Amino acid sequence: MSRTNTSYRTGETVERSGNYISESGQKNQLQEGEKFPNCPVNGNETTWSYVE
């Protein structure tokens, strides 16, 4: 099952290690078990999407 179109919110747990991109376009490498962080640009809650 592909998760490329799945989005995650700040505070949710990362289920798959890899690269994610925020709504502001900033990439971040996250590890399984971490929490999705706030936006690296403005510090607010944001949506993250997995990128291959």
N, C-alpha and C positions, 0 to 999 in steps of 0.2 A: 504494500500500500504506500503510495507516495504522499509525503507530507509537505510538498513544496508550496502548496497554497494555504497551508494552515497558519493561523496567526495566534500569537500568545500575548498576554497582557503582563505588564509589570507586576511582579510579586508571584506569578505562577512559577512552578518548578519546571526546569529544563528536563525534558524526557529523552533528548537525543543530543549528544555532543556535536558541535559543529559551528558553522558561521551563521549568524543571524543579522538581519538588517532592521533598523528601527524605522518608524514613520518619517523621521527626518533624514533618512538615507545613510546613517552611520552604521558601519559594520562592526560586529563584536563577536569574538570567538568565545563561546560559552560551553561549559562542561555539564554533563548529565548530573542532576542533583542540585545544581545552583539555582538561585532564583533569578528570574528575568529582572534586570535593573531598570531604573528610571532612564529616561532619555539622556544620552550623553551630551546633547546640545543645550537643552533648557532645564534639565533636572526634573521634569514632570513625568507622570505616568505616561506610558506609550504602548504601542503595539509592535511586536517583533515578528518577523517572518523568517523561516529557515531558507537559506540559499545554498545551492549545491556548490 
